Amino acid sequence: MSPSSFTTPRASPSTTTTTTDIATTLPPELWLEILPHIPYSPKAISTIRLTSVRLNSLLKTHEHTLVADIKRAQFGRQDNSQASSLALFPSLEVTTYAGLRTLHKRLQTLDELHSQWSSLINHCAAGELQWLAGRWQNVHKTGLLLLYRLQDSKTYEAKIALLNTLPATSLACLLFTLISSITILRVVGPAPMHRTYRQADVAARSDVELAFEEMLLGHGPGFFAAMLGGAGGGRRAGAAGDGAEAGWAISVLQAEIASMEDRQLPYPSGAAKPSTLIASLRRALAARAEVQLTQTVSKMWELLSGTAFDAVDQGKMVKLVRGEEIERGMRRMGF
C-alpha cells in the first residue's frame, strides 16, 4: 500500500468507502500490521497523520513499536545484500520518527551524490576528474559514512576520541574523502572553493581548503552536498543542498576562513586553543600508520591503493565505518 492510498476518492461518499471510513473501521491491530509496509518517507507519515484523528493517535501512541517495525521491514537486510542500511550508521539512534527521518535523509543524500558521480566525472573539461572513476567512488562513499559517524559524536571531545580509536584504513578513507571533495569542488564548486577564487594567492587558497576540511568534518556530507548545490549545476531542483540551502554552507565556510588567524592564537589567559579536527585526523593517521605527520597523505595513497580496496562492497563499508580492521591486501608497485 502506498501513501497515495490514503487520498480520499473523488467518487461520491454515498457510494464509495472513504479513507476516513477505513481509518475508523479497521481495528488498531490491523493498522499496526499495515503501516510498517507503507513505503516510508517523512511526507508519507505526515499524510497518514492528516487522514484521521484516530490514525494520528495510533502513530503517536505506538511510535516506538512502529519505528522498530518500519526499520525491520524497510531498512533491514534485504535478499542477497551483505548488510542492512541501518548497519551503515552504527552510531545513529533510530527509535523515534525523528531518528527515522534522519536515516531517510542520509540515505537520500548518499543516493543523490551517487547519482551525480558519473556526470561529475564525465562532463568535466579535459577529463580532470576521470581518475575518480571506478574503485574510488565507494572509497569516497565510505568516507562520507565515516563523516556521518563523526557527526553523531555530539561533542568535540567525542569526535576527537572517535578519531583516535579508528584504524589506519578507516582514517585513510576519511582523509581521501576530504581530499577528493576538495578536488571536485575546485572544478565544479562555487566561490570560494572554485579554483579561480584568488588563484594566484597560495596562502589564501590553502586557508580556504583547510577551512573546508574542518567544516566537512564538523558538518558532515550535507555540507558537501550543499556546496555542490551552490555550484548551480548537476543537482536537480529541490534536491537536498540545492538552491537556498547552498547559502548556509558557503556562509559557514566564509566564517571559518575569516576566523583562521584567531583560531591559531591562544586564549587571553595564554592557554592554547583545542586542536582542529583536521589536525587531529592527520595526527591519528600518522600514529596508527607509524609515519611522520608530513607523510600522512602518501601513506593514505599506499593504504587505499592496495588490493583490499579494489572492491569495497557494502559489507566492507560497514566494517570500515565501525572501525574494524580489514585485510590490507597486497601493496601495489610504487608504494
Buried (B, 14 or more C-beta within 10 A) or exposed (E): EEBEEBEEEEEEEEEEEBBBEBBEEBEEEEBBEEBBEBEBBBEBBEBBBEBBEBBBEBBEEBBEEBBBBBBEEBBEEEEEEEBBBBBBBBBBEBEEBEBBBBBBEBBBBBEBBBEBBEEBBEEBEEEBBEEBEEBBBBBBBBBBBBBBBBBBBEEEEEBBEBBBEBBBBBBBBBBBBBBBBBBBBBBBBBBBBBEEBBEEEEEBBEBBBBBBBBBBBBBBBBBBBBBBBBBEEBBEEEBBBBBEBBEBBBEBBBEBBEEBEEEEEEEEEEEEEEEBBBBBBBBBBBBBBEBEEEBBBEBBBBBBBBEBBEEBEBEBBBBBBBBEEBEBEEEEEEE
